Amino acid sequence: MKKVPEGFPEGFLWGGAVAACQIEGAWNEDGKGMSTSDIHAYDADLIHKYNKASDPDKREGGGTRADVEALIRDTDSYFPKRYGIDFYHTYKEDLALLKEMGLKAFRTSIAWARIFPNGDDKEPNEKGLQFYDDLIDEIINCGMEPIITMSHYEIPMNLVLKYGGFANREVVGMFEKYARTILQRYKGKVKYWIAFNQVNLLPGVLFGSVGLLEDQAPKEKMEELMYQAVHHQFIATALTCKAAKEIDPNMQIGVMLAGGESYPATCKPEDMEFAFKHNRMNYFFADVNVRGEYPVHMLRYFKRHNIQIIMETGDEALLKEYTCDFVACTGYCMFTLDSSKYELEPFSCMKFTTNPYTQNLVVDAFGATYYTIMQMWERYHKPILIAEAGICMEEKVEDGTVHDGYRIDYYRQNFAQLKECIMDGAEIIAYCCWGPIDIVSSRSSEMSRRYGFIYVDRDNYGNGTQKRLKKDSFYYYQKVIASNGKDLD
């Protein structure tokens, strides 16, 4: 008979997570090509507007073809993701700090354009591969399990402008070539792989996630094009699973969702039903690669909205045979849904508003951690990897450090709910705090939106000493890891 776990299992992976496009810098060094993340300019006057706008593609650096081409030519604006925190050159020192904190796992991504600068290159860039050789070796030498994301919002720009991103089936083959290259290169070193970061965050990150331009299709056909691109990512993920099994059966390939489950606004049956259906649409983005088929409710949605998904012969068999090994998710926030106000479309909802701390994400430890994890565990019965969770604030250095008690309180609540999940039977691989060191914000390209346990003296325009400082939360997480979650106070 199974036993009730008493707490975190031995070997639990207490981790941290970053993305290459937000941390590395060196955007045009050693043969790297331009990617979608490299044209996300910082503009202080537009931050407030974009945070409220309904056109997040422009906020992320996308837009129409003319917008993108203008950003590529732009030599006046500051593009923070081109420089990150210079991790490309400081990774040994930064990883040493994470080792001191006690991290057992480090999630990062490989910049696709560092390996295949144009995406359609015949041969990979050896200097790019060598950088990740060195980085992954250093992660392992620091006692951390590397968790690698293959595509984290930085598609080679050439694939967007020449091919139309993942809307074009040819790009699937290019991704498969890239995936096979890095799977083979890091065989025996990297066990856990995530194919695509937060594959369900659409239409909010069309440009970074699937490489679509705003004028790539008539407005009334953009949703269809989006789902076609997503289908191609489903196929690319299945092909990655196939490649992994051929190269090293010990490799584990995961599909990743942004949590974002929704509560009904009231207990009225209409709101209960609406929240259920809305959550189900969110799970769809994992269903295909975990269960191996399209759910009927989405086929019904496509039919009702006149969306035609083009599938090639063999697609359904491929999806069925090569499913993912684990489910990765974020643990940031929850939403509320009122059936009288919102539509049954991804992220057509209102944010949950009990928010004592953070300046951009709500704090709901029960919903964002327990509810999210247990829903995914009960739905899939696959190992769960919390790939991101964190809290951001604008912070000031006082007495040589940052006194971030709010961050300690945030994680204390979330770790307590994480323990509840484990004690209720969920198999959890890792919990990766986002990001363990301050990095450039994905959403706004600011440095001032800080998540880290380690402060980086760098402002929104890249100015500063670049010095790293341990915040109060550094020592809290160090204590939690050392006790394997027994000491959360």
CORJO-V816515 format. One record per residue. N is the residue number from 1. SS is DSSP state (hx for helix, st for strand, lp for the rest). Layout:
n = [N/N]
ss = [SS/SS]
This chain:
n = [1/2/3/4/5/6/7/8/9/10/11/12/13/14/15/16/17/18/19/20/21/22/23/24/25/26/27/28/29/30/31/32/33/34/35/36/37/38/39/40/41/42/43/44/45/46/47/48/49/50/51/52/53/54/55/56/57/58/59/60/61/62/63/64/65/66/67/68/69/70/71/72/73/74/75/76/77/78/79/80/81/82/83/84/85/86/87/88/89/90/91/92/93/94/95/96/97/98/99/100/101/102/103/104/105/106/107/108/109/110/111/112/113/114/115/116/117/118/119/120/121/122/123/124/125/126/127/128/129/130/131/132/133/134/135/136/137/138/139/140/141/142/143/144/145/146/147/148/149/150/151/152/153/154/155/156/157/158/159/160/161/162/163/164/165/166/167/168/169/170/171/172/173/174/175/176/177/178/179/180/181/182/183/184/185/186/187/188/189/190/191/192/193/194/195/196/197/198/199/200/201/202/203/204/205/206/207/208/209/210/211/212/213/214/215/216/217/218/219/220/221/222/223/224/225/226/227/228/229/230/231/232/233/234/235/236/237/238/239/240/241/242/243/244/245/246/247/248/249/250/251/252/253/254/255/256/257/258/259/260/261/262/263/264/265/266/267/268/269/270/271/272/273/274/275/276/277/278/279/280/281/282/283/284/285/286/287/288/289/290/291/292/293/294/295/296/297/298/299/300/301/302/303/304/305/306/307/308/309/310/311/312/313/314/315/316/317/318/319/320/321/322/323/324/325/326/327/328/329/330/331/332/333/334/335/336/337/338/339/340/341/342/343/344/345/346/347/348/349/350/351/352/353/354/355/356/357/358/359/360/361/362/363/364/365/366/367/368/369/370/371/372/373/374/375/376/377/378/379/380/381/382/383/384/385/386/387/388/389/390/391/392/393/394/395/396/397/398/399/400/401/402/403/404/405/406/407/408/409/410/411/412/413/414/415/416/417/418/419/420/421/422/423/424/425/426/427/428/429/430/431/432/433/434/435/436/437/438/439/440/441/442/443/444/445/446/447/448/449/450/451/452/453/454/455/456/457/458/459/460/461/462/463/464/465/466/467/468/469/470/471/472/473/474/475/476/477/478/479/480/481/482/483/484/485/486/487/488/489]
ss = [lp/lp/lp/lp/lp/lp/lp/lp/lp/lp/lp/lp/st/st/st/st/st/lp/lp/hx/hx/hx/hx/lp/lp/lp/lp/lp/lp/lp/lp/lp/lp/lp/st/hx/hx/hx/hx/lp/lp/st/lp/hx/hx/hx/hx/hx/hx/hx/hx/hx/lp/lp/lp/hx/hx/hx/hx/lp/lp/lp/lp/lp/hx/hx/hx/hx/hx/hx/hx/hx/hx/lp/lp/lp/lp/st/lp/hx/hx/hx/lp/lp/lp/lp/hx/hx/hx/hx/hx/hx/hx/hx/hx/hx/hx/hx/hx/hx/hx/lp/lp/lp/st/st/st/st/st/lp/lp/hx/hx/hx/hx/lp/lp/lp/lp/lp/lp/lp/lp/lp/lp/hx/hx/hx/hx/hx/hx/hx/hx/hx/hx/hx/hx/hx/hx/hx/hx/lp/lp/lp/st/st/st/st/st/st/st/lp/lp/lp/lp/st/hx/hx/hx/hx/hx/lp/lp/lp/hx/hx/hx/lp/lp/hx/hx/hx/hx/hx/hx/hx/hx/hx/hx/hx/hx/hx/hx/hx/hx/lp/lp/lp/lp/lp/lp/st/st/st/st/st/lp/lp/lp/lp/lp/lp/lp/lp/lp/hx/hx/hx/hx/hx/lp/lp/lp/lp/lp/lp/lp/lp/hx/hx/hx/hx/hx/hx/hx/hx/hx/hx/hx/hx/hx/hx/hx/hx/hx/hx/hx/hx/hx/hx/hx/hx/hx/hx/hx/hx/hx/lp/lp/lp/lp/st/st/st/st/st/st/lp/lp/lp/lp/st/st/st/lp/lp/lp/lp/hx/hx/hx/hx/hx/hx/hx/hx/hx/hx/hx/hx/hx/hx/hx/hx/hx/hx/hx/hx/hx/hx/hx/lp/lp/lp/lp/hx/hx/hx/hx/hx/hx/hx/hx/hx/lp/lp/lp/lp/lp/lp/lp/lp/lp/lp/hx/hx/hx/hx/hx/hx/hx/lp/lp/lp/lp/st/st/st/st/st/lp/lp/lp/lp/st/st/st/lp/lp/lp/lp/lp/lp/lp/lp/lp/lp/lp/lp/st/st/lp/lp/lp/lp/lp/lp/lp/lp/lp/lp/lp/lp/lp/hx/hx/hx/hx/hx/hx/hx/hx/hx/hx/hx/hx/hx/hx/hx/hx/lp/lp/st/st/st/st/st/st/lp/lp/lp/lp/st/lp/lp/lp/lp/st/lp/lp/st/lp/lp/lp/hx/hx/hx/hx/hx/hx/hx/hx/hx/hx/hx/hx/hx/hx/hx/hx/hx/hx/hx/lp/lp/lp/lp/st/st/st/st/st/st/st/lp/lp/st/lp/lp/lp/lp/lp/lp/lp/lp/lp/lp/lp/lp/st/lp/lp/lp/st/st/st/lp/lp/lp/lp/lp/lp/lp/lp/lp/lp/lp/st/st/st/lp/hx/hx/hx/hx/hx/hx/hx/hx/hx/hx/hx/lp/lp/lp/lp/lp/lp/lp]
